[in-house]
Amino acid sequence: MSHPHHSPSVAVVILNWNGQHFLQQFLPSVMASSYDSLKIYIADNGSNDSSVAFLKNTYPQISVIELTENKGFTGGYNESLKDLNEEYIVLLNSDIEVTPNWIKPIISLFEKDEKIAAIQPKILRFDKRDEFEYAGASGGWIDAYGYPFSRGRIFDTLEIDRHQYDDVQNIFWASGAAMFIRRKLFFEVGGFDSYFFAHQEEIDLCWRLQLAGYKILSCPSSIVYHVGGGTLSKENPQKTYLNFRNNLIMLFKNLNGLQRLYIVSIRFVLDAISAWKNLVSGKPTFFFAVAKAHVGFFNWVLFHQKTSIFPVKRIATPSGIYAGNIVWDYFVKGKKYFSEIVKN
């Protein structure tokens, strides 16, 4: 336990790629965080706007880590975290407004149990502050077929925050938009899989952490507001491609033996149904993005598996897995809310 006068060191690391407008808008809230052992870093992913000049002129007290090229979310963080020595790292999107006391409740949870690897705050929408935000809401879950969802968000249904998910809970994954993590454990399990580039990498990381025996938590008394869709819009075919491809890679890596073959095969069928449904309803770009993702997955299996990060240990069964299929529950049974699907 830490002495009250010596708070553990925390580094907030904001990955920036051509996001000067977000930095101008949201950095003041981060600077106003009430936590005494806090250092703020901006990891610049090879921006070609004037972000870096803006930071150096306006915030000389902030350390800027300059990367020569855009290495995506995965490479950008792997690269910029390796030289830091703070005990806790916060991965924070540039399009997030934080509240003054967002750090303390999370750090005090960490300090109670060294098996906790990562924690996420409650993420609400920047433009509709009583509504959960897509990227993580009040903590990430996954179903038996690898579909991610959250306490407060299933597919495109965002719940109003009526404090129904305000308890601290074990979850499956913490959102990469605002993830607190022990730096030591981030590297112990190999960091982000840089092959992913962006999308689902935080779910993959949390899965490996849980298999290695650590816990992932949601701490809803810490609140942040997220603009969302900051880098790629939801309809973007590249986003669809990365989401589908990375999800299959993640299942292949983290599931074992027969379960892997069974689940990945079922996912191929479900993905295909979704792709054809979109094609028929006049969305050919979605169809082709999913087809490309399946080709991308096989390409990875054949040529790139060895560059990926597989679980280091498999000593625990993860929390936050729903045994059913949320596609069926949501689209067929009409269950739109987390509380209708997961009964606590």
Secondary structure as a PSIPRED ss2 file (coil, helix, strand):
# PSIPRED VFORMAT (PSIPRED V4.0)

   1 M C   1.000  0.000  0.000
   2 S C   1.000  0.000  0.000
   3 H C   1.000  0.000  0.000
   4 P C   1.000  0.000  0.000
   5 H C   1.000  0.000  0.000
   6 H C   1.000  0.000  0.000
   7 S C   1.000  0.000  0.000
   8 P C   1.000  0.000  0.000
   9 S C   1.000  0.000  0.000
  10 V E   0.000  0.000  1.000
  11 A E   0.000  0.000  1.000
  12 V E   0.000  0.000  1.000
  13 V E   0.000  0.000  1.000
  14 I E   0.000  0.000  1.000
  15 L E   0.000  0.000  1.000
  16 N E   0.000  0.000  1.000
  17 W C   1.000  0.000  0.000
  18 N C   1.000  0.000  0.000
  19 G C   1.000  0.000  0.000
  20 Q H   0.000  1.000  0.000
  21 H H   0.000  1.000  0.000
  22 F H   0.000  1.000  0.000
  23 L H   0.000  1.000  0.000
  24 Q H   0.000  1.000  0.000
  25 Q H   0.000  1.000  0.000
  26 F H   0.000  1.000  0.000
  27 L H   0.000  1.000  0.000
  28 P H   0.000  1.000  0.000
  29 S H   0.000  1.000  0.000
  30 V H   0.000  1.000  0.000
  31 M H   0.000  1.000  0.000
  32 A C   1.000  0.000  0.000
  33 S C   1.000  0.000  0.000
  34 S C   1.000  0.000  0.000
  35 Y C   1.000  0.000  0.000
  36 D C   1.000  0.000  0.000
  37 S C   1.000  0.000  0.000
  38 L E   0.000  0.000  1.000
  39 K E   0.000  0.000  1.000
  40 I E   0.000  0.000  1.000
  41 Y E   0.000  0.000  1.000
  42 I E   0.000  0.000  1.000
  43 A E   0.000  0.000  1.000
  44 D E   0.000  0.000  1.000
  45 N E   0.000  0.000  1.000
  46 G C   1.000  0.000  0.000
  47 S C   1.000  0.000  0.000
  48 N C   1.000  0.000  0.000
  49 D C   1.000  0.000  0.000
  50 S C   1.000  0.000  0.000
  51 S H   0.000  1.000  0.000
  52 V H   0.000  1.000  0.000
  53 A H   0.000  1.000  0.000
  54 F H   0.000  1.000  0.000
  55 L H   0.000  1.000  0.000
  56 K H   0.000  1.000  0.000
  57 N H   0.000  1.000  0.000
  58 T H   0.000  1.000  0.000
  59 Y C   1.000  0.000  0.000
  60 P C   1.000  0.000  0.000
  61 Q C   1.000  0.000  0.000
  62 I C   1.000  0.000  0.000
  63 S E   0.000  0.000  1.000
  64 V E   0.000  0.000  1.000
  65 I E   0.000  0.000  1.000
  66 E E   0.000  0.000  1.000
  67 L E   0.000  0.000  1.000
  68 T C   1.000  0.000  0.000
  69 E C   1.000  0.000  0.000
  70 N C   1.000  0.000  0.000
  71 K C   1.000  0.000  0.000
  72 G H   0.000  1.000  0.000
  73 F H   0.000  1.000  0.000
  74 T H   0.000  1.000  0.000
  75 G H   0.000  1.000  0.000
  76 G H   0.000  1.000  0.000
  77 Y H   0.000  1.000  0.000
  78 N H   0.000  1.000  0.000
  79 E H   0.000  1.000  0.000
  80 S H   0.000  1.000  0.000
  81 L H   0.000  1.000  0.000
  82 K C   1.000  0.000  0.000
  83 D C   1.000  0.000  0.000
  84 L C   1.000  0.000  0.000
  85 N C   1.000  0.000  0.000
  86 E C   1.000  0.000  0.000
  87 E C   1.000  0.000  0.000
  88 Y E   0.000  0.000  1.000
  89 I E   0.000  0.000  1.000
  90 V E   0.000  0.000  1.000
  91 L E   0.000  0.000  1.000
  92 L E   0.000  0.000  1.000
  93 N C   1.000  0.000  0.000
  94 S C   1.000  0.000  0.000
  95 D C   1.000  0.000  0.000
  96 I E   0.000  0.000  1.000
  97 E E   0.000  0.000  1.000
  98 V E   0.000  0.000  1.000
  99 T C   1.000  0.000  0.000
 100 P C   1.000  0.000  0.000
 101 N C   1.000  0.000  0.000
 102 W C   1.000  0.000  0.000
 103 I C   1.000  0.000  0.000
 104 K H   0.000  1.000  0.000
 105 P H   0.000  1.000  0.000
 106 I H   0.000  1.000  0.000
 107 I H   0.000  1.000  0.000
 108 S H   0.000  1.000  0.000
 109 L H   0.000  1.000  0.000
 110 F H   0.000  1.000  0.000
 111 E H   0.000  1.000  0.000
 112 K H   0.000  1.000  0.000
 113 D C   1.000  0.000  0.000
 114 E C   1.000  0.000  0.000
 115 K C   1.000  0.000  0.000
 116 I E   0.000  0.000  1.000
 117 A E   0.000  0.000  1.000
 118 A E   0.000  0.000  1.000
 119 I E   0.000  0.000  1.000
 120 Q E   0.000  0.000  1.000
 121 P E   0.000  0.000  1.000
 122 K E   0.000  0.000  1.000
 123 I E   0.000  0.000  1.000
 124 L E   0.000  0.000  1.000
 125 R E   0.000  0.000  1.000
 126 F C   1.000  0.000  0.000
 127 D C   1.000  0.000  0.000
 128 K C   1.000  0.000  0.000
 129 R C   1.000  0.000  0.000
 130 D C   1.000  0.000  0.000
 131 E E   0.000  0.000  1.000
 132 F E   0.000  0.000  1.000
 133 E C   1.000  0.000  0.000
 134 Y C   1.000  0.000  0.000
 135 A C   1.000  0.000  0.000
 136 G C   1.000  0.000  0.000
 137 A C   1.000  0.000  0.000
 138 S C   1.000  0.000  0.000
 139 G C   1.000  0.000  0.000
 140 G E   0.000  0.000  1.000
 141 W E   0.000  0.000  1.000
 142 I E   0.000  0.000  1.000
 143 D E   0.000  0.000  1.000
 144 A C   1.000  0.000  0.000
 145 Y C   1.000  0.000  0.000
 146 G C   1.000  0.000  0.000
 147 Y C   1.000  0.000  0.000
 148 P E   0.000  0.000  1.000
 149 F E   0.000  0.000  1.000
 150 S E   0.000  0.000  1.000
 151 R C   1.000  0.000  0.000
 152 G C   1.000  0.000  0.000
 153 R E   0.000  0.000  1.000
 154 I E   0.000  0.000  1.000
 155 F C   1.000  0.000  0.000
 156 D C   1.000  0.000  0.000
 157 T E   0.000  0.000  1.000
 158 L E   0.000  0.000  1.000
 159 E C   1.000  0.000  0.000
 160 I E   0.000  0.000  1.000
 161 D C   1.000  0.000  0.000
 162 R C   1.000  0.000  0.000
 163 H C   1.000  0.000  0.000
 164 Q C   1.000  0.000  0.000
 165 Y C   1.000  0.000  0.000
 166 D C   1.000  0.000  0.000
 167 D C   1.000  0.000  0.000
 168 V C   1.000  0.000  0.000
 169 Q E   0.000  0.000  1.000
 170 N E   0.000  0.000  1.000
 171 I C   1.000  0.000  0.000
 172 F C   1.000  0.000  0.000
 173 W E   0.000  0.000  1.000
 174 A C   1.000  0.000  0.000
 175 S C   1.000  0.000  0.000
 176 G C   1.000  0.000  0.000
 177 A C   1.000  0.000  0.000
 178 A E   0.000  0.000  1.000
 179 M E   0.000  0.000  1.000
 180 F E   0.000  0.000  1.000
 181 I E   0.000  0.000  1.000
 182 R E   0.000  0.000  1.000
 183 R H   0.000  1.000  0.000
 184 K H   0.000  1.000  0.000
 185 L H   0.000  1.000  0.000
 186 F H   0.000  1.000  0.000
 187 F H   0.000  1.000  0.000
 188 E H   0.000  1.000  0.000
 189 V C   1.000  0.000  0.000
 190 G C   1.000  0.000  0.000
 191 G C   1.000  0.000  0.000
 192 F C   1.000  0.000  0.000
 193 D C   1.000  0.000  0.000
 194 S H   0.000  1.000  0.000
 195 Y H   0.000  1.000  0.000
 196 F H   0.000  1.000  0.000
 197 F C   1.000  0.000  0.000
 198 A C   1.000  0.000  0.000
 199 H C   1.000  0.000  0.000
 200 Q C   1.000  0.000  0.000
 201 E H   0.000  1.000  0.000
 202 E H   0.000  1.000  0.000
 203 I H   0.000  1.000  0.000
 204 D H   0.000  1.000  0.000
 205 L H   0.000  1.000  0.000
 206 C H   0.000  1.000  0.000
 207 W H   0.000  1.000  0.000
 208 R H   0.000  1.000  0.000
 209 L H   0.000  1.000  0.000
 210 Q H   0.000  1.000  0.000
 211 L H   0.000  1.000  0.000
 212 A C   1.000  0.000  0.000
 213 G C   1.000  0.000  0.000
 214 Y C   1.000  0.000  0.000
 215 K E   0.000  0.000  1.000
 216 I E   0.000  0.000  1.000
 217 L E   0.000  0.000  1.000
 218 S E   0.000  0.000  1.000
 219 C E   0.000  0.000  1.000
 220 P E   0.000  0.000  1.000
 221 S E   0.000  0.000  1.000
 222 S E   0.000  0.000  1.000
 223 I E   0.000  0.000  1.000
 224 V E   0.000  0.000  1.000
 225 Y E   0.000  0.000  1.000
 226 H E   0.000  0.000  1.000
 227 V C   1.000  0.000  0.000
 228 G C   1.000  0.000  0.000
 229 G C   1.000  0.000  0.000
 230 G C   1.000  0.000  0.000
 231 T C   1.000  0.000  0.000
 232 L C   1.000  0.000  0.000
 233 S C   1.000  0.000  0.000
 234 K C   1.000  0.000  0.000
 235 E C   1.000  0.000  0.000
 236 N C   1.000  0.000  0.000
 237 P H   0.000  1.000  0.000
 238 Q H   0.000  1.000  0.000
 239 K H   0.000  1.000  0.000
 240 T H   0.000  1.000  0.000
 241 Y H   0.000  1.000  0.000
 242 L H   0.000  1.000  0.000
 243 N H   0.000  1.000  0.000
 244 F H   0.000  1.000  0.000
 245 R H   0.000  1.000  0.000
 246 N H   0.000  1.000  0.000
 247 N H   0.000  1.000  0.000
 248 L H   0.000  1.000  0.000
 249 I H   0.000  1.000  0.000
 250 M H   0.000  1.000  0.000
 251 L H   0.000  1.000  0.000
 252 F H   0.000  1.000  0.000
 253 K H   0.000  1.000  0.000
 254 N H   0.000  1.000  0.000
 255 L C   1.000  0.000  0.000
 256 N C   1.000  0.000  0.000
 257 G H   0.000  1.000  0.000
 258 L H   0.000  1.000  0.000
 259 Q H   0.000  1.000  0.000
 260 R H   0.000  1.000  0.000
 261 L H   0.000  1.000  0.000
 262 Y H   0.000  1.000  0.000
 263 I H   0.000  1.000  0.000
 264 V H   0.000  1.000  0.000
 265 S H   0.000  1.000  0.000
 266 I H   0.000  1.000  0.000
 267 R H   0.000  1.000  0.000
 268 F H   0.000  1.000  0.000
 269 V H   0.000  1.000  0.000
 270 L H   0.000  1.000  0.000
 271 D H   0.000  1.000  0.000
 272 A H   0.000  1.000  0.000
 273 I H   0.000  1.000  0.000
 274 S H   0.000  1.000  0.000
 275 A H   0.000  1.000  0.000
 276 W H   0.000  1.000  0.000
 277 K H   0.000  1.000  0.000
 278 N H   0.000  1.000  0.000
 279 L H   0.000  1.000  0.000
 280 V H   0.000  1.000  0.000
 281 S C   1.000  0.000  0.000
 282 G C   1.000  0.000  0.000
 283 K C   1.000  0.000  0.000
 284 P H   0.000  1.000  0.000
 285 T H   0.000  1.000  0.000
 286 F H   0.000  1.000  0.000
 287 F H   0.000  1.000  0.000
 288 F H   0.000  1.000  0.000
 289 A H   0.000  1.000  0.000
 290 V H   0.000  1.000  0.000
 291 A H   0.000  1.000  0.000
 292 K H   0.000  1.000  0.000
 293 A H   0.000  1.000  0.000
 294 H H   0.000  1.000  0.000
 295 V H   0.000  1.000  0.000
 296 G H   0.000  1.000  0.000
 297 F H   0.000  1.000  0.000
 298 F H   0.000  1.000  0.000
 299 N H   0.000  1.000  0.000
 300 W H   0.000  1.000  0.000
 301 V H   0.000  1.000  0.000
 302 L H   0.000  1.000  0.000
 303 F H   0.000  1.000  0.000
 304 H H   0.000  1.000  0.000
 305 Q H   0.000  1.000  0.000
 306 K H   0.000  1.000  0.000
 307 T H   0.000  1.000  0.000
 308 S C   1.000  0.000  0.000
 309 I C   1.000  0.000  0.000
 310 F C   1.000  0.000  0.000
 311 P C   1.000  0.000  0.000
 312 V C   1.000  0.000  0.000
 313 K C   1.000  0.000  0.000
 314 R C   1.000  0.000  0.000
 315 I C   1.000  0.000  0.000
 316 A C   1.000  0.000  0.000
 317 T C   1.000  0.000  0.000
 318 P C   1.000  0.000  0.000
 319 S C   1.000  0.000  0.000
 320 G C   1.000  0.000  0.000
 321 I E   0.000  0.000  1.000
 322 Y E   0.000  0.000  1.000
 323 A C   1.000  0.000  0.000
 324 G C   1.000  0.000  0.000
 325 N C   1.000  0.000  0.000
 326 I H   0.000  1.000  0.000
 327 V H   0.000  1.000  0.000
 328 W H   0.000  1.000  0.000
 329 D H   0.000  1.000  0.000
 330 Y H   0.000  1.000  0.000
 331 F H   0.000  1.000  0.000
 332 V H   0.000  1.000  0.000
 333 K C   1.000  0.000  0.000
 334 G C   1.000  0.000  0.000
 335 K C   1.000  0.000  0.000
 336 K C   1.000  0.000  0.000
 337 Y C   1.000  0.000  0.000
 338 F H   0.000  1.000  0.000
 339 S H   0.000  1.000  0.000
 340 E H   0.000  1.000  0.000
 341 I H   0.000  1.000  0.000
 342 V C   1.000  0.000  0.000
 343 K C   1.000  0.000  0.000
 344 N C   1.000  0.000  0.000
